[in-house]
Amino acid sequence: MGKAAAASRWRGASVIPGFGLTFGITLVWLGLIVLIPLTTIFLRAAGLGWDGFVAVGLSPRAMAAYRLSFGAAAAAAAINAVFGLLIAWILARYEFPGKKLVDAVVDLPFALPTAVAGIALVSLYANNGWIGSLLVPLGIKVAYTSLGVVIALVFIGLPFIVRTVQPVLADLGGDVEEAAATLGATRWQTFSRVIFPAIAPALLTGFALAFARGVGEYGSVIFISGNMPYRTEIAPLLIATQLEQFDYPGATAIACVMLVASFSMLLLVNVLQAWRAKRGTR
């Protein structure tokens, strides 16, 4: 009885303080770091009035920048979802010489300053660059086009996919594939019915993270995009342009549109994840 009572008390105890204190600290910290700055953006934009907000935040130039920022971020995240999954699969399932080096290279976009990444990409994909000079004869121009923006966002978004999927694949193990093979499943059936459902939530999370990072990316994009209004100008650059002109309400109006759109996309992804998890438990 003594051991049972002690075990029961231990299960009821918590290493960190109780829910009330930790929840209060959480709310205060999130309020100071996230909510108050974001609320300030909305309050500053409200000074424009509705007509002024629409004139700046939904102007043709701003809409063109939104289309490029969100479209390129979605395209880059989709590309990374495919190739990031392949890289995560290799790192999780196979041993080969130089594996540690490849694993470290995946994290380079995290550590590399974005401006340095942008300069490196321009050097490679410009018309006289190592890769760009090979693509120009084929009629493909990368630097100073929307394609260059997508490539820059692919570069900075790859680690998000790999690092969210790789642990799931490592925990999944190879025994599930062997079990499926013994039951007569083909490779495609094993992937589509066994592996993919298990990694789908992690893959969707990585996609959302890569998309969110791509929408707000600035340093690596401005060098390769060309920054031409209505064509290759991204929304973060348009915000910086407004700030350089000391048009703070205009900058916050554009920021508000981006914030609402980004939050809506992330909320949709979270709802899909919750729905998929609930469906999987049935």
C-alpha atoms as one frame of an Amber mdcrd trajectory, in Angstrom:
protein
   0.000   0.000   0.000   2.859   2.359   0.833   4.461   1.915  -2.598   1.104
   2.303  -4.358   0.338   5.507  -2.450   3.807   6.895  -3.225   3.393   6.054
  -6.915  -0.004   7.721  -6.947   1.399  10.876  -5.333   4.282  10.907  -7.841
   1.892  10.650 -10.788  -0.057  13.600  -9.441   3.056  15.701  -8.870   4.576
  17.940 -11.526   8.214  18.787 -12.074   7.346  22.345 -13.137   4.796  24.642
 -11.407   1.090  23.991 -11.790  -1.207  24.904 -14.637  -2.320  28.255 -13.263
   1.166  29.714 -12.868   2.587  28.321 -16.113  -0.502  29.360 -18.075  -0.251
  32.870 -16.682   3.445  33.121 -17.579   2.639  31.813 -21.051  -0.017  34.453
 -21.661   2.167  37.281 -20.360   5.149  36.204 -22.437   3.125  35.735 -25.618
   1.462  39.087 -24.999   4.786  40.906 -24.652   6.552  39.173 -27.528   3.747
  38.536 -30.040   0.354  40.075 -29.311   1.320  43.620 -28.299   3.590  44.232
 -31.345   0.971  42.812 -33.708  -1.785  44.862 -32.084   0.355  47.965 -32.565
   0.510  47.239 -36.291  -3.276  47.122 -36.546  -3.687  50.276 -34.465  -1.186
  52.161 -36.621  -2.921  51.025 -39.795  -6.292  52.056 -38.382  -5.117  55.665
 -38.513  -5.536  55.573 -42.297  -9.255  54.969 -42.132 -10.975  52.336 -44.262
 -10.637  54.204 -47.544  -6.992  54.985 -46.945  -6.315  51.392 -45.883  -7.859
  50.023 -49.077  -6.032  52.581 -51.230  -2.650  51.478 -49.869  -3.076  47.904
 -48.685  -5.116  46.754 -51.698  -3.564  48.934 -54.389  -2.636  47.300 -57.728
   1.042  47.447 -56.830   0.422  45.843 -53.442  -1.782  43.132 -54.972   0.949
  42.279 -57.467   3.432  42.007 -54.598   1.054  39.760 -52.620   0.573  37.455
 -55.591   4.313  37.075 -56.033   5.078  36.624 -52.331   2.343  34.103 -51.584
   2.505  32.347 -54.943   6.284  31.931 -54.879   6.197  30.815 -51.234   3.557
  28.166 -52.006   5.443  26.937 -55.074   8.742  26.750 -53.182   7.124  24.917
 -50.256   5.556  22.388 -52.660   8.917  21.771 -54.354  10.592  21.346 -50.988
   7.856  18.938 -49.886   8.934  16.561 -52.667  12.698  16.891 -52.557  12.821
  17.458 -48.806  10.990  14.163 -48.333  13.570  12.397 -50.517  16.459  13.902
 -48.556  14.825  13.009 -45.239  14.286   9.461 -46.496  17.957   9.070 -47.425
  19.166  10.470 -44.111  16.753   8.379 -42.038  17.023   5.039 -43.812  20.535
   4.676 -45.227  24.129   4.773 -44.031  26.733   6.085 -46.471  30.104   7.872
 -46.395  29.707  11.560 -45.708  26.244  11.226 -44.176  27.115  13.536 -41.281
  28.355  16.144 -43.742  25.151  15.951 -45.804  23.106  16.184 -42.611  24.983
  19.343 -41.610  24.654  20.914 -45.072  20.858  20.696 -44.784  20.988  23.154
 -41.868  23.170  25.717 -43.667  20.217  27.896 -44.758  19.355  28.240 -41.063
  22.787  29.591 -40.147  23.721  31.470 -43.315  22.810  35.189 -43.361  20.048
  35.659 -45.907  21.866  38.496 -47.645  24.860  36.220 -48.215  22.532  33.579
 -49.637  21.034  36.151 -52.001  24.438  37.261 -53.281  25.491  33.645 -53.792
  22.310  32.858 -55.738  22.761  35.893 -57.973  26.347  34.886 -58.678  25.172
  31.433 -59.735  22.011  32.256 -61.673  22.867  35.568 -63.327  23.217  35.452
 -67.114  26.993  35.237 -66.738  26.912  32.966 -63.677  27.951  29.337 -63.543
  24.428  27.968 -63.823  22.741  30.952 -65.467  25.151  30.911 -68.421  24.074
  27.331 -69.119  20.362  28.163 -68.920  20.383  31.300 -71.091  20.995  29.366
 -74.356  17.925  27.292 -73.459  15.824  30.434 -73.157  15.588  30.177 -69.362
  16.316  33.290 -67.346  16.430  32.962 -63.576  17.944  36.090 -62.080  15.630
  39.109 -61.842  12.535  37.028 -62.579   9.825  35.375 -60.492  11.616  32.067
 -61.081  14.587  33.473 -59.202  12.314  34.332 -56.289  11.049  30.734 -56.160
  14.607  29.363 -56.218  15.635  31.661 -53.366  12.639  30.513 -51.306  13.409
  26.865 -52.081  16.901  27.438 -50.709  15.782  28.932 -47.409  12.790  26.603
 -46.916  14.374  23.176 -47.467  15.479  22.558 -43.845  11.933  22.957 -42.533
  10.690  19.965 -44.520  13.694  17.764 -43.828  13.819  18.443 -40.101  10.108
  17.806 -39.556   9.896  14.615 -41.620  13.240  13.004 -40.790  12.476  12.169
 -37.109   9.126  10.636 -38.062  10.767   8.416 -40.664  13.451   7.415 -38.172
  10.821   6.431 -35.585   8.762   4.607 -38.182  11.568   2.171 -38.909  11.938
  -0.272 -41.744  10.001  -3.110 -40.143   6.671  -1.693 -41.319   7.873  -1.874
 -44.915   9.014  -5.442 -44.427   5.660  -6.367 -42.885   3.804  -4.796 -45.812
   6.053  -6.639 -48.284   5.398  -9.988 -46.594   1.669  -9.325 -46.989   2.134
  -8.880 -50.730   2.027  -5.086 -50.970   3.869  -3.407 -53.810   6.299  -0.551
 -53.173   3.721   2.028 -54.195   1.063   0.445 -51.964   3.501   0.403 -49.060
   4.290   4.064 -49.534   0.753   5.287 -50.178  -1.043   3.207 -47.542   1.558
   2.744 -44.800   4.332   5.319 -44.955   2.607   8.413 -46.308  -0.298   8.431
 -43.804   2.263   8.250 -40.997   4.422  11.111 -42.264   1.630  13.295 -43.701
   1.117  15.427 -40.527   4.860  16.118 -40.281   5.057  16.845 -44.006   2.132
  19.253 -43.757   3.773  20.959 -40.778   7.020  21.356 -42.696   5.107  22.749
 -45.665   3.397  25.307 -43.429   6.699  26.360 -41.846   8.442  26.661 -45.207
   5.512  28.623 -46.614   5.428  31.007 -43.656   9.172  31.576 -43.861   8.947
  32.179 -47.601   6.172  34.749 -47.305   8.230  36.892 -44.962  11.645  36.333
 -46.559  13.505  39.471 -47.556  17.307  39.275 -47.582  17.856  36.366 -49.962
  15.131  37.516 -52.389  15.855  41.194 -53.010  19.181  40.454 -54.697  17.857
  37.909 -57.185  14.369  39.299 -57.813  15.311  42.571 -59.486  12.684  44.403
 -57.390  10.650  45.632 -60.353   7.195  46.929 -59.318   4.253  44.866 -60.609
   6.669  42.135 -61.769   9.307  40.985 -59.286   8.653  43.148 -56.230   7.851
  41.145 -53.102   5.567  42.410 -50.343   8.293  42.700 -47.653  10.272  44.948
 -50.012   7.190  47.095 -50.588   6.875  47.497 -46.817  10.540  48.528 -46.607
   9.980  51.030 -49.419   7.079  52.586 -47.520   9.237  52.848 -44.407  12.056
  54.518 -46.339   9.515  57.128 -47.420   8.434  57.558 -43.777   4.960  56.314
 -44.676   4.497  54.245 -41.527   0.692  53.894 -41.772   1.058  52.686 -45.369
   3.695  50.156 -44.350   1.516  48.845 -41.530  -1.482  48.594 -43.883   0.466
  46.260 -46.185   1.787  44.394 -43.158  -1.772  43.895 -41.866  -2.909  42.356
 -45.145   0.061  39.991 -45.123  -0.505  39.130 -41.473  -4.177  38.281 -41.939
  -3.484  36.220 -45.070  -0.574  34.338 -43.475  -2.514  33.643 -40.281  -5.475
  32.363 -42.303  -3.236  29.970 -44.230  -1.569  28.661 -41.073  -4.948  28.298
 -39.364  -6.222  26.294 -42.316  -3.192  23.991 -42.133  -3.708  23.458 -38.388
  -7.390  22.701 -38.916  -6.495  20.154 -41.598  -3.957  18.541 -39.268  -6.481
  18.330 -36.443  -9.109  16.895 -38.782  -6.662  14.317 -40.121  -5.567  13.319
 -36.621  -9.185  12.981 -35.489 -10.004  10.927 -38.551  -6.993   8.691 -37.933
  -8.109   7.859 -34.396 -11.464   6.529 -35.577
